[in-house]
Amino acid sequence: MATKPVVLWFRRDLRLNDNPALYHAVATGRPILPVFILDRDPDRPAGAASLWWLDKSLRALDDSLRERGSRLILRRGDSLTQLQSLIEDTGADALFMNRLFEPAAFARDAEIAHELKSAGVDCRGFNGSLLARPGAVLNGSDAPYKVFTPFMKALLATAEPPPPTTAPRRIATPDAVQTESIDDWRLHPTRSDWSKGFDWTPGEAGADAALSDFLARGLKTYAKGRDHPALPTTSRLSPHLHWGEISPWRAAQRARGAADAGAVPAGEADKFVAELGWRDFSAHLLHHFPTITDRAFRPEYESMPWRGDPEGLEAWKRGRTGYPLVDAGMRQLWTTGWMHNRVRMVVASFLVKHLLIDWREGEAWFWDTLVDADLASNVQNWQWVAGSGADAAPYFRIFNPITQGEKFDATGGYVRRWVPELRRLPDRWLPSPWTAPPEVLRDAGVRLGKHYPHPILDHAQARARALDALKTVTGRDEQAGHD
């Protein structure tokens, strides 16, 4: 009698190295059925930029599997139905998967496991996406942490890195198993290809190359350099981490290995690991507090008097606010599917506090346009800026887009790249071109209102309006921070 195969269900773990589900499936010594199912995400359907990435990552994974004598089986539809069909067609009696921890996906996995187990299928789930699974890092009262610093301290004290595993040389996969064509899924934009400016290499090899480049260059000055958007000091690993093309433990251990070898200062590696910890913190919060996707973590902020401003929202989306740093960030996002982290905070603050538009509007736009759109991180970071999240920046901390540009893009390299109509403007006037003398604007070839918009609002007035709105939440006057 032929050996029964096992199903390896890929989701957001699109790699062969350090993949616990794959490792344990291979350890059975049985044939493996690697499958990806295109199903509607139960928490939220993927955005357009995420689907672009998924298309390239699945193709890369299939190539890697074929190099090992296997291939990726593609199915589309309800996950349980497709798994049951695959099991019935092949006689498989075991399922290996790396768990998803978003609330609805986590519950769906449990339901699928229950259904399959009742049919005699052995189901095994692993953590392949986080430094620690949700529920493994709790405070002294066995409750989830709501403040990052003690969470990170506890994470570092308790989480044990799994042993690294390498991709198997061969993966035996039965022939004649029905599969779909990824071309038929049309995940890449067709009618209008807005992805022409995307400068990414999705897939496990691309993730490894991005990490190696970061360790060789950006990590050396990461703590300070990461605040300057014109410098190549960020890791750009976020989309690779989201799709599981690299393990967060591998990223952390390689960073610390570089520090141990004296290639980078230890403090720089620690800062990078802390950022990986913030990603975990966001995932843990969403798992324990599932309503934060559309409700303020701090419920009093549901009374914030948000404004309906379709014109302001559209100007923000298109990078036409008249504030160069904000516009540069929004144009970078649209062109490349990504935005520098410092600038993300500035543009989010501008929407929520200057325009007084609900953070959920911005979060939805980021969800659709970011290649690294991650539900937990996206929601947590927007609520952090809005002051309504766990361990959030207070709402009265209002980023000044002018001084942010002066401080973190002092020579204008970032703004000049993404707002080229201002490229000839001297550094002094670049963060606030409307303050430049007429002759300076003329010499730079800039006519405000024609080549570049006038500011859609005044910073001082917008700040005062935001603080007035905050009174409805706190019932007291607040002093705005000076960022």
C-alpha positions as CSV (number, residue, x, y, z in Angstrom):
1,M,0.0,0.0,0.0
2,A,1.4,3.4,-1.0
3,T,2.4,5.8,1.8
4,K,-0.2,8.4,2.4
5,P,1.0,12.0,1.8
6,V,0.7,14.9,4.2
7,V,-0.7,18.3,3.3
8,L,1.6,21.4,3.9
9,W,-0.7,24.4,3.9
10,F,1.2,27.6,3.0
11,R,-0.3,30.9,4.0
12,R,1.9,33.8,5.2
13,D,4.9,31.6,5.6
14,L,6.2,31.6,2.0
15,R,9.7,30.3,2.7
16,L,11.5,27.0,2.9
17,N,14.2,27.9,5.5
18,D,13.2,28.1,9.2
19,N,9.7,27.0,8.4
20,P,8.5,24.8,11.3
21,A,5.5,23.4,9.5
22,L,7.7,22.3,6.6
23,Y,10.3,20.9,8.9
24,H,7.9,18.7,10.8
25,A,6.1,17.6,7.6
26,V,9.5,16.5,6.1
27,A,10.3,14.7,9.3
28,T,7.5,12.3,8.7
29,G,9.3,10.9,5.8
30,R,6.1,10.9,3.8
31,P,5.3,12.6,0.4
32,I,4.3,16.2,0.8
33,L,1.5,18.2,-0.8
34,P,2.5,21.9,-0.7
35,V,-0.7,23.9,-1.2
36,F,-1.7,27.6,-1.2
37,I,-5.4,28.4,-1.2
38,L,-6.6,31.8,-2.5
39,D,-9.4,32.4,-0.1
40,R,-11.0,35.5,1.3
41,D,-9.1,36.6,4.4
42,P,-11.7,36.2,7.2
43,D,-10.3,39.3,9.0
44,R,-10.1,41.6,6.0
45,P,-9.6,41.0,2.3
46,A,-6.0,41.8,1.1
47,G,-5.4,45.2,-0.5
48,A,-4.3,45.7,-4.1
49,A,-0.6,46.2,-3.3
50,S,-0.6,43.1,-1.1
51,L,-2.0,41.0,-3.9
52,W,0.8,42.3,-6.2
53,W,3.3,41.0,-3.7
54,L,1.5,37.7,-3.3
55,D,1.7,37.1,-7.0
56,K,5.4,37.4,-7.1
57,S,6.1,35.6,-3.8
58,L,4.0,32.6,-4.8
59,R,5.9,32.3,-8.1
60,A,9.2,32.5,-6.3
61,L,8.1,29.8,-3.8
62,D,7.0,27.5,-6.7
63,D,10.4,28.0,-8.3
64,S,12.1,27.0,-5.1
65,L,9.9,23.9,-4.7
66,R,10.5,22.8,-8.3
67,E,14.3,23.0,-7.7
68,R,13.7,20.3,-5.1
69,G,11.5,18.1,-7.2
70,S,8.2,19.5,-5.9
71,R,5.8,22.2,-6.9
72,L,3.2,24.5,-5.3
73,I,-0.4,23.3,-5.7
74,L,-2.8,26.2,-6.1
75,R,-6.4,26.1,-5.2
76,R,-9.0,28.8,-5.0
77,G,-12.2,29.0,-2.8
78,D,-13.2,28.2,0.7
79,S,-10.2,26.9,2.6
80,L,-12.0,24.0,4.4
81,T,-13.7,22.9,1.2
82,Q,-10.4,22.9,-0.8
83,L,-8.5,21.1,1.9
84,Q,-11.2,18.4,2.1
85,S,-11.1,18.0,-1.6
86,L,-7.3,17.7,-1.7
87,I,-7.4,15.2,1.1
88,E,-10.1,13.2,-0.6
89,D,-8.3,13.2,-3.9
90,T,-4.9,12.1,-2.5
91,G,-5.7,10.1,0.5
92,A,-3.7,12.4,2.8
93,D,-4.4,12.0,6.5
94,A,-2.3,14.8,8.0
95,L,-2.2,18.6,7.8
96,F,0.8,20.8,8.8
97,M,0.4,24.6,8.9
98,N,1.9,27.6,10.5
99,R,-0.8,29.4,12.5
100,L,-2.3,32.8,11.8
101,F,-3.0,34.8,14.9
102,E,-5.4,37.5,13.7
103,P,-8.7,36.9,15.5
104,A,-11.0,35.6,12.7
105,A,-8.2,33.7,11.0
106,F,-7.2,32.1,14.3
107,A,-10.8,31.0,14.9
108,R,-11.2,29.7,11.4
109,D,-8.0,27.6,11.8
110,A,-9.5,26.1,14.9
111,E,-12.8,25.3,13.1
112,I,-10.9,23.7,10.2
113,A,-8.8,21.6,12.5
114,H,-11.9,20.5,14.4
115,E,-13.6,19.4,11.1
116,L,-10.6,17.6,9.8
117,K,-9.8,15.9,13.0
118,S,-13.3,14.6,13.2
119,A,-12.7,13.0,9.8
120,G,-9.5,11.3,11.1
121,V,-7.0,13.9,9.8
122,D,-4.1,14.7,12.1
123,C,-3.7,18.5,12.2
124,R,-0.6,20.2,13.5
125,G,-0.1,24.0,13.9
126,F,3.1,25.9,14.6
127,N,4.3,29.5,15.2
128,G,6.2,30.5,12.1
129,S,5.6,34.3,12.1
130,L,6.3,35.8,15.5
131,L,9.1,35.8,18.0
132,A,6.5,34.4,20.5
133,R,3.0,33.2,19.9
134,P,0.2,35.3,21.5
135,G,-0.5,34.2,25.0
136,A,3.1,33.2,25.7
137,V,4.1,36.6,27.0
138,L,1.8,37.7,29.8
139,N,2.2,40.0,32.9
140,G,2.2,39.0,36.5
141,S,-1.6,38.7,36.5
142,D,-1.6,36.5,33.5
143,A,-3.1,39.3,31.4
144,P,-1.7,40.7,28.1
145,Y,0.6,43.6,28.3
146,K,-0.7,47.0,27.3
147,V,2.7,48.9,27.4
148,F,5.5,48.0,25.1
149,T,8.6,48.4,27.3
150,P,7.6,45.7,29.9
151,F,6.3,43.5,27.1
152,M,9.6,43.7,25.3
153,K,11.5,43.0,28.5
154,A,9.4,39.9,29.2
155,L,9.6,38.8,25.6
156,L,13.4,38.9,25.7
157,A,13.4,37.1,29.1
158,T,11.1,34.3,28.1
159,A,11.0,33.7,24.4
160,E,13.3,30.9,23.2
161,P,14.5,31.1,19.6
162,P,13.7,27.9,17.7
163,P,16.7,26.0,16.2
164,P,17.4,27.3,12.7
165,T,16.4,24.8,9.9
166,T,17.6,24.8,6.3
167,A,15.4,24.0,3.3
168,P,15.4,20.3,2.4
169,R,17.3,19.3,-0.6
170,R,14.4,17.2,-2.0
171,I,10.7,17.3,-1.4
172,A,8.7,14.4,-2.7
173,T,5.3,15.5,-4.1
174,P,2.9,13.1,-5.9
175,D,2.2,13.7,-9.5
176,A,-1.2,14.3,-11.1
177,V,-2.6,16.5,-8.3
178,Q,-5.0,19.1,-9.7
179,T,-3.8,22.7,-9.5
180,E,-4.8,26.0,-10.9
181,S,-2.6,28.5,-12.8
182,I,-1.5,31.6,-10.9
183,D,-1.9,33.6,-14.2
184,D,-5.6,32.9,-14.0
185,W,-5.8,34.6,-10.6
186,R,-4.8,38.0,-12.1
187,L,-3.2,39.3,-8.9
188,H,-1.0,41.6,-10.9
189,P,-2.8,44.8,-12.0
190,T,-4.0,44.6,-15.6
191,R,-6.2,47.4,-16.7
192,S,-3.8,50.1,-15.4
193,D,-0.5,48.8,-14.1
194,W,0.1,51.2,-11.2
195,S,3.0,49.0,-10.0
196,K,5.6,50.1,-12.5
197,G,7.5,52.0,-9.8
198,F,7.6,49.1,-7.3
199,D,11.3,48.4,-6.7
200,W,11.0,45.1,-4.8
201,T,12.1,41.5,-5.1
202,P,9.4,39.4,-3.4
203,G,10.3,35.9,-2.3
204,E,12.7,34.2,0.1
205,A,15.8,35.1,-1.9
206,G,14.7,38.7,-2.0
207,A,14.2,38.7,1.8
208,D,17.6,37.3,2.4
209,A,19.2,39.8,0.1
210,A,17.4,42.7,1.8
211,L,18.6,41.5,5.2
212,S,22.2,41.1,4.0
213,D,22.2,44.5,2.5
214,F,20.8,46.0,5.7
215,L,23.3,44.3,7.9
216,A,26.2,45.6,5.6
217,R,24.9,49.2,5.4
218,G,21.9,50.4,7.3
219,L,22.3,48.6,10.7
220,K,25.6,50.4,11.5
221,T,23.8,53.7,12.1
222,Y,20.2,52.4,12.5
223,A,19.1,54.1,15.7
224,K,19.5,57.6,14.3
225,G,19.7,57.0,10.6
226,R,16.3,55.4,10.5
227,D,14.7,58.8,11.2
228,H,16.2,60.3,8.0
229,P,14.1,59.3,5.0
230,A,16.8,60.2,2.4
231,L,19.2,57.7,3.9
232,P,19.3,53.9,3.1
233,T,19.2,53.0,6.8
234,T,15.9,51.1,7.1
235,S,15.8,47.4,6.6
236,R,12.8,47.3,4.1
237,L,12.1,43.9,5.6
238,S,8.4,44.6,6.5
239,P,6.7,43.1,3.5
240,H,9.1,40.1,3.6
241,L,8.2,39.6,7.2
242,H,4.5,40.0,6.6
243,W,4.4,37.3,4.0
244,G,6.7,35.0,6.0
245,E,9.6,35.0,3.5
246,I,11.9,35.3,6.4
247,S,11.6,34.4,10.0
248,P,11.8,37.3,12.5
249,W,14.1,35.1,14.6
250,R,16.5,34.8,11.7
251,A,16.5,38.5,11.2
252,A,17.1,39.1,15.0
253,Q,19.8,36.5,15.3
254,R,21.7,37.7,12.2
255,A,21.6,41.3,13.5
256,R,22.9,40.2,16.9
257,G,25.5,38.0,15.1
258,A,26.8,41.1,13.3
259,A,27.1,42.8,16.6
260,D,28.9,39.9,18.2
261,A,31.3,39.9,15.3
262,G,32.0,43.6,15.9
263,A,30.6,44.6,12.5
264,V,28.0,46.9,14.1
265,P,27.5,48.4,17.5
266,A,25.5,46.3,19.9
267,G,23.1,49.1,20.6
268,E,22.2,49.3,16.9
269,A,21.3,45.6,16.8
270,D,19.3,46.0,20.0
271,K,17.3,48.8,18.4
272,F,16.5,46.7,15.4
273,V,15.4,43.8,17.6
274,A,13.2,46.1,19.5
275,E,11.4,47.1,16.3
276,L,10.8,43.4,15.6
277,G,9.4,43.3,19.2
278,W,7.0,46.2,18.3
279,R,5.7,44.0,15.5
280,D,5.1,41.2,18.0
281,F,3.5,43.7,20.4
282,S,1.1,44.7,17.7
283,A,0.2,41.1,16.9
284,H,-0.3,40.3,20.5
285,L,-2.6,43.3,21.1
286,L,-4.8,42.4,18.1
287,H,-5.0,38.8,19.2
288,H,-6.2,39.7,22.7
289,F,-8.2,42.8,21.8
290,P,-9.8,42.0,18.4
291,T,-12.1,45.1,18.3
292,I,-9.1,47.5,17.7
293,T,-9.4,47.0,14.0
294,D,-12.3,49.4,13.9
295,R,-12.7,50.7,17.5
296,A,-10.4,52.8,19.6
297,F,-8.4,50.8,22.1
298,R,-9.1,53.6,24.6
299,P,-12.9,53.9,24.2
300,E,-13.1,57.5,25.2
301,Y,-11.6,58.4,21.9
302,E,-14.7,57.2,20.1
303,S,-16.2,60.6,21.0
304,M,-13.5,62.5,19.0
305,P,-15.4,64.9,16.7
306,W,-13.9,63.8,13.4
307,R,-14.5,65.9,10.3
308,G,-15.9,64.8,7.0
309,D,-13.5,66.4,4.5
310,P,-13.5,64.5,1.1
311,E,-11.4,67.2,-0.6
312,G,-8.8,67.2,2.2
313,L,-8.7,63.4,2.2
314,E,-8.2,63.3,-1.5
315,A,-5.4,65.9,-1.4
316,W,-3.7,63.9,1.3
317,K,-4.0,60.7,-0.7
318,R,-2.5,62.2,-3.8
319,G,0.3,64.2,-2.2
320,R,-1.2,67.6,-2.9
321,T,-1.5,69.1,0.6
322,G,1.1,71.9,0.0
323,Y,3.3,70.5,2.8
324,P,6.3,69.0,1.0
325,L,7.3,66.3,3.5
326,V,3.7,65.1,3.7
327,D,3.3,65.1,-0.1
328,A,6.7,63.4,-0.6
329,G,5.6,60.5,1.7
330,M,2.2,60.1,0.0
331,R,3.8,60.1,-3.4
332,Q,6.5,57.6,-2.4
333,L,3.6,55.4,-1.1
334,W,1.7,55.5,-4.4
335,T,4.8,55.0,-6.5
336,T,6.6,52.3,-4.6
337,G,4.0,50.7,-2.3
338,W,6.0,51.7,0.7
339,M,6.8,54.7,2.9
340,H,9.6,55.5,5.2
341,N,8.6,55.0,8.9
342,R,9.4,58.5,10.1
343,V,7.3,59.9,7.3
344,R,4.5,57.5,8.0
345,M,4.1,59.1,11.4
346,V,4.2,62.6,9.9
347,V,1.5,61.9,7.3
348,A,-0.7,60.1,9.8
349,S,-0.5,62.9,12.2
350,F,-1.3,65.4,9.5
351,L,-4.5,63.4,8.5
352,V,-5.7,62.8,12.1
353,K,-4.7,66.1,13.7
354,H,-4.3,68.7,11.0
355,L,-7.2,67.6,8.9
356,L,-9.1,66.0,11.9
357,I,-10.1,63.1,9.7
358,D,-10.8,59.7,11.4
359,W,-7.7,57.5,11.6
360,R,-9.7,54.7,10.1
361,E,-9.7,56.5,6.8
362,G,-6.0,56.6,6.7
363,E,-5.6,53.1,7.9
364,A,-7.8,51.9,5.1
365,W,-5.8,53.8,2.5
366,F,-2.5,52.3,3.8
367,W,-4.1,48.9,3.8
368,D,-4.8,49.1,0.1
369,T,-1.6,50.8,-1.0
370,L,1.2,49.3,1.2
371,V,3.0,46.2,0.1
372,D,3.7,45.6,3.8
373,A,0.1,46.0,4.9
374,D,-0.2,44.0,8.1
375,L,-3.4,44.2,10.0
376,A,-2.0,44.3,13.5
377,S,0.9,46.7,12.7
378,N,-1.3,48.9,10.5
379,V,-4.0,49.3,13.1
380,Q,-1.7,49.6,16.1
381,N,0.5,52.3,14.4
382,W,-2.5,54.4,13.3
383,Q,-4.0,54.2,16.8
384,W,-0.6,55.1,18.2
385,V,-0.5,58.3,16.2
386,A,-4.2,59.0,17.0
387,G,-3.5,58.7,20.7
388,S,-6.3,56.1,21.0
389,G,-4.1,52.9,21.1
390,A,-2.2,51.0,23.7
391,D,0.9,52.7,24.8
392,A,0.1,55.4,22.3
393,A,1.6,58.8,21.7
394,P,-0.7,61.3,23.4
395,Y,-3.1,63.0,20.9
396,F,-1.7,66.4,21.8
397,R,1.7,65.3,20.4
398,I,1.2,67.0,17.0
399,F,3.9,66.5,14.4
400,N,4.8,69.7,12.7
401,P,5.4,68.8,9.0
402,I,7.6,71.9,8.6
403,T,10.0,71.3,11.5
404,Q,10.0,67.6,10.8
405,G,11.3,68.4,7.3
406,E,13.9,70.8,8.7
407,K,15.2,68.3,11.2
408,F,15.1,65.0,9.3
409,D,15.4,66.1,5.6
410,A,17.7,69.0,6.2
411,T,19.3,68.9,2.7
412,G,16.0,68.0,1.0
413,G,17.1,64.8,-0.6
414,Y,13.9,63.1,0.2
415,V,11.5,65.9,-0.8
416,R,13.4,66.6,-4.0
417,R,13.1,63.0,-5.1
418,W,9.4,62.7,-4.6
419,V,8.3,66.3,-5.2
420,P,10.5,67.2,-8.2
421,E,8.7,70.4,-9.0
422,L,10.4,71.9,-5.9
423,R,13.9,70.5,-6.7
424,R,15.4,73.8,-7.5
425,L,14.2,75.5,-4.3
426,P,17.0,76.2,-1.8
427,D,17.2,74.1,1.3
428,R,16.0,76.9,3.6
429,W,12.7,77.2,1.9
430,L,12.0,73.6,0.9
431,P,10.0,72.6,4.0
432,S,7.7,75.6,3.6
433,P,7.8,77.0,0.1
434,W,5.0,79.5,0.7
435,T,7.3,81.4,3.0
436,A,10.0,81.9,0.3
437,P,10.3,85.4,-1.2
438,P,8.8,85.8,-4.7
439,E,12.1,86.1,-6.4
440,V,13.3,82.9,-4.8
441,L,10.3,81.0,-6.1
442,R,10.7,82.6,-9.5
443,D,14.3,81.6,-9.7
444,A,13.4,78.0,-8.7
445,G,10.7,77.9,-11.4
446,V,7.9,77.5,-8.8
447,R,4.6,79.2,-9.1
448,L,2.5,78.2,-6.1
449,G,-1.0,77.3,-7.1
450,K,0.2,76.2,-10.6
451,H,3.3,74.1,-10.2
452,Y,2.8,73.2,-6.6
453,P,-0.3,73.8,-4.4
454,H,-0.7,76.4,-1.7
455,P,-1.0,74.7,1.8
456,I,-4.6,73.4,2.2
457,L,-4.6,74.7,5.8
458,D,-2.5,76.7,8.3
459,H,-0.4,74.6,10.7
460,A,-1.0,76.8,13.8
461,Q,-4.8,77.0,13.2
462,A,-5.0,73.3,12.6
463,R,-3.1,72.6,15.8
464,A,-5.4,74.8,17.8
465,R,-8.5,73.1,16.2
466,A,-7.1,69.6,17.1
467,L,-6.5,70.6,20.7
468,D,-10.1,72.0,20.9
469,A,-11.4,68.7,19.6
470,L,-9.3,66.8,22.2
471,K,-11.2,68.7,24.9
472,T,-14.3,66.7,24.0
473,V,-12.4,63.6,25.0
474,T,-10.4,64.7,28.0
475,G,-12.5,67.6,29.3
476,R,-9.3,69.7,29.8
477,D,-6.9,71.9,28.0
478,E,-3.8,70.2,26.6
479,Q,-0.5,71.7,25.7
480,A,0.6,70.6,22.2
481,G,3.9,68.9,21.9
482,H,6.5,70.4,19.6
483,D,7.5,67.8,17.0
